[in-house]
Amino acid sequence: MTTPDAPQAAISLDGVSRRFGDAVAVERIDLELAAGEFFALLGPSGCGKTTTLRMVGGFELPTTGRIRLAGKDVTSLPPHKRDVNTVFQSYALFPHLSVIDNVTFGLRRKAVAKAEAEKRAHEYLDLVGLSGFGSRRPSQLSGGQQQRVALARALVNHPKVLLLDEPMGALDAKIRKSMQLELKRIQREVGITFLYVTHDQSEAMSMADRLAVMNAGHVEDLGSPQRVYDRPVTQFVAEFLGTCNVIPVEADASGARLPDGGAVVADAGGTPSGAGWRVGIRPEKIRIDPLGTRPSGPNRTTATVTEVTFLGASTEARLVTAWGTLLQAYKQNAGGETTIRPGDEVDVSWDASQSFFLPPTDPSPAPEAEPESKEVAA
Ligand SMILES: Nc1ncnc2c1ncn2[C@@H]1O[C@H](COP(=O)(O)OP(=O)(O)OP(=O)(O)O)[C@@H](O)[C@H]1O
């Protein structure tokens, strides 16, 4: 939590929940976003991302908890009394107004003089790469261009915080990719705090300074994209962020072992003890060598290659261990690789630093359970 001399959080959620009748959409969330941070809320459909964002925007009231913006309690304030703007997936542009009138709309309502409002609008249209489009109607723009207008309109009031709810949802994959880079550049330039909701893990990882992975209404993991990808705290998080090999381990006082008895050491995820623990390794971290060529040590076993797929930049191998766990491994095609074929017996190994222990998964977490891991802005 915030210490007296820590910089004030731009957004802070303290024990925020939202129920709809008996259904719990958001369950006791604690979040702190630093000023100027690009923060993503990531998770599958229905996990509570949009409800969380709507509570920050004032479109939904929390059932419990407090929301602060720059230290000010706004929990029960209506949207227009909060220093935030929202960009929705649908853009919500006025179809009968020109681009420039769409962008100046909020300023004009705040009684900013027309000339001044238009000057500012042109600056923001420049920023989003749309100078010269001011007199067009939204219907004369592509989806990506409409999205930029919506962004310019949201930024032109200089809100302290911008909320973005799947703003790229309507764009095709290629435009999405270039808009992601663009949005990150714009966010850096304007220095406004962004709270960005998406179910697309690559979008969140490529743009966010930090991200929170939500599952069934609670925050399951929170940290930098690299930390959450490399050292996820649960199997759900590991698998939501990309492909992950998950191997059961048996653990006792003498350490953790694979089903074939080989020792397992991992630098992350705590010390397994008892039943139900697993070790996770990303496919690109798995090393494959001809059978019998790996020196003995922990984190190695043997497997049979079942499928090899050449993907151009990389090759994907599927393997099965002697006890029946299926594994996936990616290898960059950097030249000089040993060819492997289906049916080959191989040594499989990985570094302790590239793997993480995963705790037993509770099949039905108690509704009042605390999130398994939390971090707050320093
Ligand atoms: N107004 C409402 N009335 C009843 N239930 C609601 C309401 N709004 C949301 N919910 C429920 O709350 C849960 C969380 O919804 P929310 O829209 O926050 O999820 P999400 O993670 O944003 O999903 P998506 O990615 O599909 O938009 C869902 O089970 C949803 O059905």
The ligand as a MOL file (V3000), in Angstrom:
LIG
                    3D

  0  0  0     0  0            999 V3000
M  V30 BEGIN CTAB
M  V30 COUNTS 31 33 0 0 0
M  V30 BEGIN ATOM
M  V30 1 N -25.3050 -5.3400 -15.7730 0
M  V30 2 C -25.0370 -6.6090 -15.4700 0
M  V30 3 N -25.9730 -7.4200 -14.9230 0
M  V30 4 C -25.7100 -8.7010 -14.5940 0
M  V30 5 N -24.5090 -9.2880 -14.7840 0
M  V30 6 C -23.5390 -8.5500 -15.3330 0
M  V30 7 C -23.7460 -7.1850 -15.7070 0
M  V30 8 N -22.5760 -6.7090 -16.2410 0
M  V30 9 C -21.7000 -7.7290 -16.1920 0
M  V30 10 N -22.2470 -8.8300 -15.6610 0
M  V30 11 C -21.6080 -10.1370 -15.4220 0
M  V30 12 O -20.4130 -9.9090 -14.6970 0
M  V30 13 C -19.3690 -10.7430 -15.1520 0
M  V30 14 C -18.1790 -9.8990 -15.5790 0
M  V30 15 O -18.5260 -9.1600 -16.7530 0
M  V30 16 P -17.5070 -8.1780 -17.4800 0
M  V30 17 O -18.2370 -7.5430 -18.6170 0
M  V30 18 O -16.8870 -7.3040 -16.4840 0
M  V30 19 O -16.4360 -9.2080 -18.0260 0
M  V30 20 P -15.2490 -8.9820 -19.0760 0
M  V30 21 O -14.0640 -9.6280 -18.4830 0
M  V30 22 O -15.1350 -7.5400 -19.3980 0
M  V30 23 O -15.7670 -9.8070 -20.3170 0
M  V30 24 P -15.6780 -9.5040 -21.9060 0
M  V30 25 O -14.2250 -9.6460 -22.2730 0
M  V30 26 O -16.5490 -10.5680 -22.4840 0
M  V30 27 O -16.2050 -8.1090 -22.0890 0
M  V30 28 C -19.9490 -11.5780 -16.2710 0
M  V30 29 O -20.3300 -12.8310 -15.7410 0
M  V30 30 C -21.1600 -10.7700 -16.7040 0
M  V30 31 O -22.1470 -11.6240 -17.2460 0
M  V30 END ATOM
M  V30 BEGIN BOND
M  V30 1 1 1 2
M  V30 2 1 2 3
M  V30 3 2 2 7
M  V30 4 2 3 4
M  V30 5 1 4 5
M  V30 6 2 5 6
M  V30 7 1 6 7
M  V30 8 1 6 10
M  V30 9 1 7 8
M  V30 10 2 8 9
M  V30 11 1 9 10
M  V30 12 1 10 11
M  V30 13 1 11 12
M  V30 14 1 11 30
M  V30 15 1 12 13
M  V30 16 1 13 14
M  V30 17 1 13 28
M  V30 18 1 14 15
M  V30 19 1 15 16
M  V30 20 2 16 17
M  V30 21 1 16 18
M  V30 22 1 16 19
M  V30 23 1 19 20
M  V30 24 2 20 21
M  V30 25 1 20 22
M  V30 26 1 20 23
M  V30 27 1 23 24
M  V30 28 2 24 25
M  V30 29 1 24 26
M  V30 30 1 24 27
M  V30 31 1 28 29
M  V30 32 1 28 30
M  V30 33 1 30 31
M  V30 END BOND
M  V30 END CTAB
M  END
